[in-house]
């Protein structure tokens, strides 16, 4: 059995990413971006992807990547989740990269690994691994159609588009019309992608590429949800130690102690499930089961942790200036991303040969 504890190298990576986010991803700045026309922080993305080389963690060294594993990518996503960083890491460095790895598109992988090009898989964010998704029509070598709820499409340079002929096509984002959609989580906006005779380059078969990409996305999304939940717990405990009522710290009240203890147990469970999913993706052992377990458990816990944080922060937690609402919105949106917890429970039941009655 693999060791799910963090290695010294993984802890060093965490420290480096957290230091960068502390300096360049303050809550006030993130909130300000959600109110602007440019929600993605491309300067932060450059620091992560190009300066630190994190965009190429899953790309082999011979393609100018880091040749690391999903365990390292999971650590990065934990920290990005804690900070609710508005960067397209999950969509480009994980989902799009996994699709290109399946297709063997070495030139595009090299570009994504460099961080100079951002990729996005043009599949709705709510589609689970193996789920049905929309395609566009191929006519005369050109692509026609509309795809909705594509995450981070507005920041993408290249779109990976599934077509009705069974192929996955690379489309220059400038050849598509990308229209923002109303999104609950403004730090990971979704958009409609319209293609009207756009040229595309066929990379390979769409079905295995999309399935691999969404499975990795779902598995590593659990690490982002772990970061969200851990931040919510940590900040709430710290606040309740300082907030006083009746001349006593609120955190000393027994009812609140019980709620925080229960939340701690839930977060510890998410950490185990998320680490197991990342390790399974890295080793290829029982991957489908590990991913289904992680998403079935992580999504509701992340939402619960954010809800508890908002409520236990009292009046200040309800204000726009306090960053807890960013975590609640991301947690709610993540609960739908790459399949709901219920969809993953159904998938797990089939994998374990325990179908519902």
N, C-alpha and C positions, 0 to 999 in steps of 0.2 A: 504493500500500500504506500502511496506517495505521502510525503510529509507536507501537510497543508500549512505549517507555520511559515511565517515570512523569513526568507533568507536574509543575511546581512546585506547582500547586494540589493534586494528588493526594498529593504528599509532605507538604504542610502538613496535609492531612486525616489522613494516617497519623500524623504527630507528635501531633496533638490526641487521636486515639483512643488511641494508645499511652500518652500521659500519663495519660489518664483511667483506663485499665486498670491502669497501674502503681499508681495511688492507691487504686483500688476493687476490684481483682480479684487479690488476692495468692494465691499457691498454697495457703497454709494455709487461707484462707477458702473456696476452691473445694473442697478436700478435706473440710472440715467440712460443707459443704452436701451433698455426696454421701452423708454419713452421717445426714442429717436427713430430715424428711418434706417439706421445701420445697427441692428441688434448684435451682429457678429463682431467680436473683438479681433480683428485681423492682425493687429500688432502683437497681441498675446499669442495668437496662433503662430505667428512667425517665430516668436521666442521659443515656444514649445516644439514646433515642428522642424524648424530649420536650425536654430541655435543649439537646442538640446538634442535634436535628431529623433524625437519621439514619434514622428509620423511614420517612421520606417521600422518600428519595433518588430512587426510581424513579417517584414520583407527580408528575404535571404541576403546575406552579406554580398554574394556575387552580383546582386542587383542594387547595390549601394544602400541596402538596408542594415538594420542592426542585428538581424538574425536571432532575435530574442523569442520569447514564447508568450502565450496568452496570460501567463502569470504576471509578467512584467506589465503588460498592457492593462491588466486588471488593477494593479497598484496605481497606475496613472489615472484610471477612471475613478477609483475611490477618491482621489484628491480633487479631480475635476467635479465630482459629485458634491463633495463637501463645500466647494466654492461656488457651485452652480455656474461654472465658467462658460461663457457664451462662445464656445469654439466648436468646430465640426469634427471633433476627434472620433467620437463613436461612429459617425456616418462615413468619414473618409478613411481614417487610419485603421478602422476595424471592418465595417460592413463592405465598403467599396473595395478595400484591399483584399478581403477574403474572396470576393467575387472574381477579382482579377487573378488571384492565385489559382483558382479553379480553372480559369480559362487559359492560363499561361501567357497572359499579356505582359511580357517582360518590360517592354518600353514604358507602358503606362505605370507599372509598378515602380519603376525607377523614378518616374516623375512624382508619384505620390509619396514615395519614401523621402524625396528631397524636401517636401513641404512646400514646394513652389506651385504645385497643382493640387487642387482640392477636388475630390471625387464624391459623387453621390449616386447611390443606387435608386433608380426611379421606380420604387415600389412604395406603396402607402406605409406609413410608419406603424400602423396597427396590425399589419399582416404578420402572423406567426410563422415560424419555420414549417415549411411544407404546406402552408396555406395557399388558397387561391388568390391570385393577384391579377390586376388588369394588364393588358398588353396594348401595344400600338400596332397599326397596320403597315405592312411593307408593300409598296407599289412602285415598280420601276426603280428599285434600289433606294427609294426615299421613304422616310418614316412619316406617318400621319396618325394623329390621335392626341388624346389628353389623359394625363395621369394626375391624380390628386393626392394631397396629403404627403408630399415628398419632403422629408425632413432635410433642412439645410440646403435645399436646392438653390436658394438665393446666393449662397456663398460658393457654389460649385463652379469649377472650370470645365469639368467633363461630367456628363451624365451617362450612367450605364442603364440602358433602356431595354427591357424585354419586349420582344415583338411576337406577332402571331405566327411567324414561321418557325418558332422555337429557338430563335437565336437571341443572344445578348449583344446589343450594339453600343459602341462608344459614340456619343454625340457631343460635339462642342457646344457648351452651354450658350454661346452667343447665337447659335442657330435655333434655339428654342425660346419660347416666350414663357417667362417665369413670373407668375402672379401670386403675390403673398395671400395666404388665407388667414382668417381669424384663428389665432392660436392661444390656448390657455397659457402655455408656457412660452413666454416671449424670448427666453434665452435659447430655445431650440425651435425656431419658427418653421412652419410647414408652408408649402406652396403648391400651386397647380402648375404642371409643366405641359405646355401645348406645343405640338410639333406639326408643322404644316409644310410638308415636303422637305424635311431636314435630312441632310446626308448623314449617314452613319457607317461605322466600320464594324463588321461582324467580328466578335471576339471568340465566340464559342456557343455552346448550348446553354440556354438560359436556366432550365430547370435545376440542374445540379449546382450551378453557380449561385442562383438566388437562394436555394435551400441552405447551402454552406454559409453564405453571407448572413442570412437571417438567424441561423443557429448560433453563429459566433456573436452576432449582435445581441441576441437574447441572453446568452450566457454571460457576456461581459457587462450587459446592462445591470445585472444583479450587483456587480461591484460598484457601479455608480449609485445604485439604490442603497448599498451599504454605506457609502460616504454620506449620502443625504441623511440617513437614519442616525448615523454616529454623530454627525454635527448637531442634529436636533437634540439628541440626548445630552451631549456634552454641554451645549450652550444652555439648555434648560436647567441642568444641575447647577451650573455656575450662577445662573440668575437667581435661582431659589435659595442659594446660600447667602446672597447679598440682600434680596428683597425681604423686608421685615413687616410683620403685622403683630399688633399687641406686644411690641418690643421684643419679638422673637423672629429669627430667620424662618421664612415660610417653609424652607426645605426641612425643617424639623417637625412639621406636622405629620402625624402618622399616616393619614390618608394619602398624602402626596408621596411619602416614602414608598408606600406600597405600589403606587402607580409607576414610579420611577424604577423600582426593582423589577416589575413586570416588563417594562420597556427595555431594561438592560438585558433581560433574558431573551427577549425577541431579537434585539440587535445582535447578540452573541450567536443566535441561531442563523441569522442572515449571513454573518461573517463565515460561519462554517459552510453554508450552502454555496455562497458566492465563491469562496476559495476552492471548493470541490469542483464547481463548474469550470473555473479557470484552469484548474489542473487537468480536468478531463479533456478540455479543448486542446491543451498542450500535449497530452499523451495519447489522445485518441481512444481512451478506454471508457466505455459506458457513457459516451458523450451525450447522447440524446436523453438518457435518464437524468444525468446530472444537471443538464440545462433545464429540463422540465421541473425538477425539484426546486432549483434555485429561483426560477421565475414564479412558480406557484407560491413560494414562501416570501420572497423578497418584496414583491410589489405591495401587498397589503401592509407589511410591517413599515415600509418607508412612508406610506400614507399615514398610518397610525402615529408614527414618531413625529411627523410634521404637524399633525393635528394636535397632539399633546403639547408640542413646543409652542404652538400658537396660543392654545388655551391657557397654559401655565405661565406664559409671559404676561397674562392679564391684558390691561388696556394698551400697553405699549406694543404688544404683539399684533394688535389689530391695525396698527398704523402702517402707512405706505413706506415710511422711512425705515422701519425695522425690516431686516432681510429675511425674517422667517417666512413671509408670504412667497418669496422666491422658491424656497424649499418645498412648500406645500404645492405650489403649482407644478414644479418639476416632478414631484412625487406622483401627483395625480396624472400628469401626462405620461410618465413612465409606466404607470399601471396599465395603460392601454398599448404602449409601444411593444412591438414584436409579439403581440398576443397577450390577452388578459390572463390573470391568474387562473380563472376557470378553464380557459382553453388549454393551458399547460397542465392542469390537473387531469383533464380529459385525455390529453396525449400521454401523460404518465400512466393512467389507468390502462390504456391500450398496450403500452410498452411493457407493463408488468403483468399483462394478461388478466387484469381485474376490471373488466368493463362495468359501467354502471348498470344497475338493474333496469 
